[in-house]
Amino acid sequence: MFKKILIANRGEIACRVAATARRMGIKTVAVYSEADANAKHVAVCDEAVLLGAAPAKESYLCGDKIIAVALATGAQAIHPGYGFLSENAEFAEACAEAGLVFIGPPASAMRAMGSKSAAKTLMEQARVPLVPGYHGDEQDANFLQQQADRIGYPVLLKASAGGGGKGMRVVENAEGFKDALASCKREAISSFGDDKVLAEKYLQRPRHIEIQVFADTHGNCIYLFERDCSVQRRHQKVLEEAPAPGMTDERRAAMGDAAVAAAKAVGYVGAGTVEFIANQDGSFYFMEMNTRLQVEHPVTEMITGTDLVEWQLRVAAGEPLPKRQDELRIHGHAIEARIYAENPDKGFLPSIGTLRHLETPGAVNFELGGSSLEPAAVRVDSGVREGDAISPYYDPMIAKLIVWGTDRKQALARMAQALAQYQIVGLAANIAFLKRLVESDAFANADLDTGLIERNQETLFPPARSVPVAALALACVALIEQEKDSAAAQSGANRGDPWGQALGWRMNARFIRTLSFTDEQGKDYAPRFTYLPHGWELAIKGIDVDVSLMARQGGQAATELSIKLGDTSVQGTVRRDGDAFHVFVGGGHHTLHFNDPLAHAGEVETEDGRLTAPMPGKVVAVLAAQGQEVKKGDPLVIMEAMKMEHTIAAPHDGVIDEVLYAVGDQVADGAPLLAFRAAA
């Protein structure tokens, strides 16, 4: 077995690999960019070496630098994680030439499966069923449109060298083909350095089911059952689960055998995933093979009691697979939710910022490969800590939340509970959306397909509701308690002076105070608090109720409160961030901005009619010119951030007075992109 390995990745997968290596007594070397100097994966490894600047092409994609670091530190092998260089055949060959073991498949297998077009040709020769489409080398736009017309719309365009949902577009009709193709190619060249695309029939209501395969250097190849990854947004997975609901033993065996045959056909070694698209009638078609460990591998680990990273290390060291096919069993059900820094209500727009408050569910340490059949109920795989920043340079995933249950019903309940306990302040996150998704009838009843989110828009994106009274009460109590703390700290030696304390004491009267809060939708609230000898009286929304503080833990930043609201006990956490009060109660997260007139005296809000960048990024297309008249919804500028394209459209009819940036320019969050004048 190796004594030291280098982990050529970052974030949660680097931390995940390091955890298994530590358990096996293997030392680890981390590599990092300037943006990741204080990252968690740097801290959890035994050594860490700087690669270069923040952009991946100057750091995590520099194979020669990574190999040099491995040799200099005495590492014997390199684990690529997923993404970056994990499926780069040239890098795998360079490792071998340098005398290093690449913990992954042979370069020949990566080449065979790395191109979607070549892989489909190979599978066609092996008589594996394929979705109708064009997978050839001809890339002329007119020719590709002819192929799309032949296949029949809707058509799916996919980057041949792609993955992770990038470089993919669904084209509904011939009129939109050329624009979609251009956008797809731009995203493909940016993400993978190759703008070759393939076109295939877009199936209606398909399921995305993948098979985990594993092969060693002794000729053994097995499958560790399936994962259902149908719930997606922007062709990127949101929820994954194992086993797939409704899977029969016969269909599982057929898909597993096909996946093993595909792996053997290319001389595969290590962990890999064969992905299928499946119709509701049970028929399935080969999509692609990912020649690496998958983001969603934990659900397979949870139901099989295996540590797939340990298997990778053992196979790479020349050992045989730890188990035979007949020794594998499915135990229980596991679900994974990807916690992303993004705003689902704004088209899943990525968010950047600092994790000013981070509270994860009560996860039990998850030891894989042990003798116990029942794994931990909750597992959190994360590459960040409170105080870390989510930058625009890399994927905005914060963590993976994985739960296990004896059956799917129990796993669903545990996932909903865990999401209710997950707290994030500092940037937008998708936690509330995930909770609605897990609790939706469609997902709960396993009515699964890749269009589940689009089909359930009304349920998953409900109109904003008023902040509940319990959240308002908690915010008010937190504010008043913090004022008392501040006053007590300032009073110093005169702590007994009633005039120097914020206790609401008045001679021969009660102090009645009206507070002002505004929620994220701009709705104002004016709770009236009357100070009583042992609590307060709250008047809000026509309700009068007594409030008293029962217990309190924490300080100025985050406070856990237990209050009595009338006859009801309420527990919650309030995290204050400037004027914003983030209230976590009843499984919900409510943000209230405290309107302090003294703090904002003299400020004036203005509106200059300029369209601004929703996040830091690069301008990849300018679709409007100075003086041009545009209609509401017309695309004006296309930006790229976190390897995804975002279109800035006209908010209403108007005229472009000035274009402020050109193609290739980097822009900051909130930067004005155009001067825009509304139509008269």
N, C-alpha and C positions, 0 to 999 in steps of 0.2 A: 504493500500500500504506500501511497505517496506520503512524504513527510511535510511537504509544503506545496501549496497551490496558489496561483494568482487568479483573482476573480476579475475578469475583464468586463465589469458592468457596474451599475450603481443602483441606488434605491432599494426597494423591498426584495428584489431577487438577489442582490449582492448580500444583503443581510440574511436572507433565507439560506443561501449556500454556505455562508460563514457559520451559521448555527449548526448545521449538520457536520461540517468539517471540525468544529470545536468538539462536538460530541464524540467524533471518531479519533480525536487526538491529532488532527492535521492542522498545521499552522497555515495562516492565510495572509495574502498580500492584497491590499486594496489599491486601486488606481482611482484618481479623481481629477476633475477639472477645477479651474479657479472658482467656478460657481459653487462647487461642492466641497470646498476646503473644510467646512465644519459639519459635513453631512454625517448622518448616522452610520452609513456603511464604512466610512473612514474610521469611526470610533470603535466599531465592533471587530475589526480585523487586527491582526497582530502587528502588521506594518502597513504603511500607506505611502504612495509615491505620486507626486503631481505629474500629470500628463501634459496639460496645456490650457489654453483659454476655454471659455465656457462653451462655444459652439462645438457640437459633437464631432464635426469634421476636423477640429483642431485638438481633439482629446480622445474621446471614447472610440472614434473610428480610425485612429492612427495605429494600425496594426504593428508597424515597425517599432514605434515607441513602446508599445505594450510588451512585445517580445523582448526588447532590450531591458525593460524593467524586470521581467521574469528571470532573465539570465543573471542580471546584476544582483538580484535578491536570493538567488538559489532555488527558485521555484522549479518544480519538476513537471508541472502541468498547468494548463490554463482552462478555467471554466468560463465559458462566454455568457452564461445566463441566457436571456432571450432578448431579441432586438439587437441593435448595434452590429457586432461581427459574428453573431451566433450562427448565421447561415451563409457565411462568406467562405467559399471554397478556397480562395487564394490565401486567406488568413490561416485556414487549417493546414494547408500545405506548407506555409511559411513556418508554422509552429514545428511541424515534423522536421523540416530542413534544419531548424535551430536545435533539434534534439529535445523538444518539448512535446508532451502529450496533449493533444487537443481533446478535451472532455466533450466529445460529440461524435457525430457520424463521420465516415470517411468523406473526403472531398468529392469523390466520384458520386456518392449518394446525394450529396448536396446539389451537385450540378444536375443530376438527373431529375431531382424533384424541385430544385430552386426556381426553375422557370415553369410557371403555370402551363404555358403552351407545350413545352417539352414533356412535362409530366403527364398531360392529358394524352399526348401522342403515345407515350409509353403504356399508359393504362388501356388505351384503345387497342394496342397490340396484344395486351394481356387479357382482352375481352372483359374488362371492367366497364360497367355501364357508365356512359358520359352524358351530360346535359348537351342538347343540340347547340352548336355554336361554331365560331371560327377561332382557331388557335394557331394560325400560321404566322409567317414572318412579314407578310405584306402589310405595310402600315400607312399607305396612302389614304387620306381622309375619304375621298370619293369611293375607293374600293371598300373600305370598312363600312361605309354607309350602305353600299350595295349588299354586303353580307348581313347587316342588320335588317335591311328590308326583306332579305330572303328568310332569315330566321323568324321574323315577325315580332312586333312590339308587344309588350315592353321588353327591352334588351338591357342586359347588365354589361357595362364596360368595366374591365378590371385590369389594373397594372399587372403585367406578366410577372414582374419580379417583386410584387407587393405582398402586403400582409397588414394585419391590424386595422383593416377597413380603409386604409389610405389608398388613394388612386382608384376609387370605385364610384360609379355613377349609374343610376337607373334612368334609362331614356324611355319616355312614354310614347314618343311619336317621332316621325322622321324630321319634323321641323326643329326639334330641339337637339338633334344628334350632333351637329358640328360644334355647337357651343359646349355641350357636355364632353365631347371628345377632347377639345382643347383644354378644358379645365382638368380633366382626368390626366392628360399627359403632363400638364404643368405640375400637378401634385406628385405624379409618379417620378418625374425627373428630380424633383426637390427631395423626395423621401428616399428614393432608391438609386438615383443616378442613371435610370433607364426609363425611357418614356414609352416603351413597347406595351401595347395593350391587347387584350383578347376580348371577344364579344360572344356572349352566349344568352340563350333564352332565359328570361327572368321568370322563374316559376311562381305561381300564385300560392300563397299560404304554405310555403315550404318550412320544414324544420331543419335546423343545423345540428347534426349529430356527429360527434367525432370519436374515434377509437384510439385509446392510448396503447401504443406498441412499445416493445422493448426487445432488443436483440443483443447478443454478446458475440465475442470473437470465436466461440466454440461451435457455432452453427445453430444455437438455440434462438428462437424468436417466439414471443408470446404476446397476447393482448390482455390488458388489465381493464377490460370492459369499456363502457362508453360514458360520454358526458353529453348532456343536452345543452347547447349554447344558443338556443333559438332567440332568446330575448336580447335584442340588439337595438342600438341607435347609431345612425350613420355607418352602418355595417360593422360597428364595433360592439363587442359583447358587453352586456350589462350584468346579467345574472347567468350563472352556470350551475348545473346540478348533475349529480350522479347517484344512482343510475338514471337513465332517461325514462320519464313517466310513460307507461303504456308499452314498454319494450317487451316483446315476447322472447322466450328462450330461443326459438328458431331464428328470429330476425337478428338477435344478438350474435348468435353463432355465425350466421351468414355474413354479417358486417365484420365481425372479428376475423373470420377466415380470410375475407377479402383484404382487410388491412394487413394481415400478416403476409399474405401473398405479395402485396404491393411492396412491403419492406424487403422481403427476400429477393424480389426482382431486381433491386438496386444494390444488393449486398449491404444492407443497413446494419449499423451497430449503434447501440445506445438508445436513448429515449426519443420517441417521435410520435407524431399524431397524424393519423389519416382522417381527413375531414370529408364528410358526406353531406349532400343535401338530400333530404328525404321528403317524399310526398305524404299526404295524410293517409293514403291507402297502403303505406308501408314500403312502396318502391323507393330505391335510393340510388344516387349517382355520385361518382367520385368528383370531388372538387379540387383538392390539393393535399399535399403532405407537408406538414411543418417539421423540418428536420432539426428539432430542438425541443427543449422543455417548454411547456405552455404556461401562460399566466395562470390558467385555471387548474393546474395540476393538483392543488391541495384537495379538491373534492375526490379525486381518485385515491389519494393517500388516505383520506378519512374512511372510505368504504372498504378499502382493501387492507388497511393496517400496515402499509408500506411507506418507506421513505425513498421517494424516487431520486432524490439527489444522492443519497447513499448508494443506490443502485448504479447511478451514473459513475460515481467514483470507483466503485468496485469493477464495473465492466471496463472502464478506461484503464484500470490497472491490470487488466487481463484475467480477472476472475470470471467464473460462469455466473449466470443469472441466479439470484438467491432462491427463486421458486420456479417450479414447473407450472404449466397451464392447469393441470388437474389439482394443484395445491391452492389455487386462488378461489376465493369466495367473496360474494358481495355481502357486506354487513351494514345494514341500516341505510340511511339516505343523507347526503350532504349537499349543501347549497352555498355558493360563493357570490357575494355582492362586491362589486368594485366601487370603492369610495373615491370619487373624483372631485377635483377642484374645478367645478363647472356649474353653470346656472341652467338647469333644465328648462326653466320658464323663458329663457332667452335663446332657445334653439341649442341648448347644451354648450353655450359659449364658454370656453376655458376661462378660468379665473386665476389670477396670480396674487400673491401677498404672503404675509407671515401668519403662521398658525399661532395666534396670540393665546388661544385657549384650546386644549385638546384633551378630551376625556374619552377613553375607549371603554367598551363593555368589559365586565369582569371576566376576562379571558383566563382560562386555566392553562398553565404551561403544557404544550402539546408535544409529547415525546413519541415520535414515530418509531416503528420497528420493535416495539416492546412486546411483552407477552400478553398484556391485557387486551381483550377483544373490544371493549368499549372505549372509544377515544374521548377526548375532552369535548364538551358540548359546544364551546365557542373558541375560535382561534382567530387571532389578528396578525396578519403578515404585513408589516409596514416598514418603510425606509425613512420615516420622518419622526420627529419628536416635537413637543411643544416648543415654540420659539424658532423652529426651522422655517425656511421660506420655500414657497413653490414658485419656481422661476419660469420664464417663457421659453427656456432652452430645451426642456425635455417634456416627456409625457406627464400630464397633470394628475396621475394617480397618486392618491394619498396613502391608501392601504387596501388590503383585501380582507373582507370580513367573511369568515367561513364558519358555518354551524353544522352540527351533526345531530341526527335524531334516529331513533329506532325505526321510524318510518317517515314518509314525506310530510305527513300532517304535523308530527312533532318538530321536524326540522323547520317547517314554515313558522310555527309558533315561536321557536327559539330565534329565528332570524328577525321576526318583527320585534321581539323583545330586545334583542341586541341593538337593532337600529334605533330604538327608542332611547337607549342608553348612550348612544354615540353623540358627542358634543364637539362642535368645531366653531371657533370664532376667529375672524381675521380675513376670511375670503368666502366666496360662494362655494357651496358643496351640494351634492346630490342626495343627501341622506333622507330628507323628507320625501323626495320623489321615489327613492328606493322603497321606503316604507309603504307608500301608497301602492307601488307596483306589487310588492310581496303580498299585500292584503287584498289586492284586486281579485274579483271573481275569476277573471280569465286565467291569471297565474295560479291561483289557489286550486282551480278545477283542472289545471294542466291543459288548458285550451291553447296550446303553444304553436307559434310560428314566428318567422322573422319580422312579421308586420304587427306583432301584438301591441307594441307601443302606439303605432299609428292608428290601429283599430280602436284603441281605448283612450283617445285624447280627452274626452269629457271627464272620465274617471281619474285619469292620471294627472291632468292639468286643470283642476277645478278652479272656479273663480275665487279670488282672495276673500277671506272671511275676517270678520272683526276679531281683534285680539280678545281672548276670553278674560273674564273678570279675575280669575285666579292669577293669570300672568300679570295683569295690571297691579293687582294687590302685592304680588311678590316684588315687582319693580319698585313700587312705592316704599315698601318696607325696607328693601335693600338701600334705597337712596337715603331714607331717614336714618337708618342705622349707620351708614357711612358718614353722614353729617355729624352724628353723635361722636363717632370715633375721632373725626377731625377736630371737633371742638374740644374733646377731652385732651387730645394731644397738645393742642395749642394752649390750654389753660394752665398746664404745668402744675406748679405748686398750689394753685387756687382751684383744685378739682372740686371743692365743696361749694364754690360760688355758683348759685343757680343762674346768674346772669351770663356766665361764661360757658354754659352748656346748651346744646341743641336738643333739649328735652321737651320743648313745646310748653313749658310751664308759664302760666300767666296768673297774675293776682286777680282773684275774684272773677275769673272768666276762663273760657276754654279757647284755645288757639285753633282757629279754622283756617286751613290752608288749601288752596287749589293749585294742583300741579298740572303741567302741560307736557304731554307726550305726543309723538307722531309716529305712526307705524310705517312700514316700508312702502305701502301703497299711497302714502300721503294723507291718510285719515288721522284726524286729531282726536285726542282724548283729554278730558279735563277732570280727572278724579279729585274729589274733595275729601280731604282728610281732616277729621276733627281729633285733636290730641286728647286722650282720656288718661286717667291716672295709671291704668294698667293695659294700655293698648291704644287703639284708634277706632274711629267709626269711618267707614268708607262709603261714599256716595258716588255711584257711577252707573250710567245707563238706567237711571230710574230705580236703582237698587240701593238700599241702605243696609249695611251689614257691619257687624262688629268684627274687628281684626285684632288678633293678638299674636305675639311672637312666642313660639314654644321652644324652639331650639335654633342655634346658629353655629356654623363652623366655617372657617376660612376668614380671609381678610378683605382688603379693599378690592382686589382684582376679581376673585371668584368667591362667592359666598353660597354655601348650602343652607337653605332656610326651611324650617318647618313652622307653618303658621296655622292658626285656627281662623277659618273664614266662616263666620256664623257657627253652624254646628258641624262644619266639614273640616277635616284636617287636610292640609295641602303641603306637599313636599316638592321643592324645586331648587334649581341652581340658577343664580344670577351672576353673569359675568359682565362687569362694566368695562367698556372700552371707549374712553373719552366720554362723549355725551350719549353713546349708545348703550342701552341696557339689553343684554341678550338673556332672555329668560327661557330656561329649559324646564318644562313642566308637562306632565301627562303625555310624554312621548313626543311633544312638539317643541319647536324652536321659534320663539317670537322675538322680534327685534323692535325695540321702542327707543326713539330718540328723545332725550330729555331736552325740552326747550327752556334754556336758562337765559332770560333776557339780558342779564348782566354780562354773561359770557360772550354774547354775540351782539352787543350794542354797536351800532354804527355800520354793521355789515349790510351790504346791498347786493341783491341777486340781479344778475343781468342775463339777457338772452341775445346772442349775437347772430343766430341763424346759421352757425357753422356745424357741419357734420363731423363728429369726432371719432377717433379710433377707439373701438370697444376694448382693446387690449394692446400691449406692445407687439409689434410684428413688422413684417416687410410688405410693401406695396408690390403686388405682382401683376396688376392690371389696372389701368385707368380707362374707364369706359365712357367718360363724359369730357366735354371740352368747354372752355370759357365761352360764355354767351349762349350755350345750348339750352333749349327749353326741354324739360323732362316732366314725365308724369309720375304720379305716386307709384312707388314700387319698382321704378326703373333702376337697374343696377348701375352704380356710379363708380365704385372702387372695389377691387378685390384684394383683400389682405391675406397673408399667410402667417399663422402663429401656431406653434406646437405641431407643425407639419400638417395642419388642416387649413383649408381655405374658408374665408368668411366674406360674404358679400355685403357691402354697405349700400343700401338702397335709398331712394328719395322718399322722405317721410310724407311728402305731399307734392302736388304740382308746383313747379317753380322754374327758376332760371339759375344756371351756374355762373356766379360772378367771377370766381377764380378757383383754379386747381392748384393746391398748395404743395403737392408732392408728386414725384415722378416714379415710374416703375423702377424697382430696385432700392428705393429709399427705405431706411429703417425709421419707424415712428414710435413714439412713446404712447403709453396708455393715456387716453383723453386728448391727444393731439388733434387739432382741427385739420381735416383732410381737404375740405372744400368750403368756399364761401358760397352760401346758398340763399337765394331770395325767393320767398313764396310768391306764387302767381297772384296778380292783382285781382 
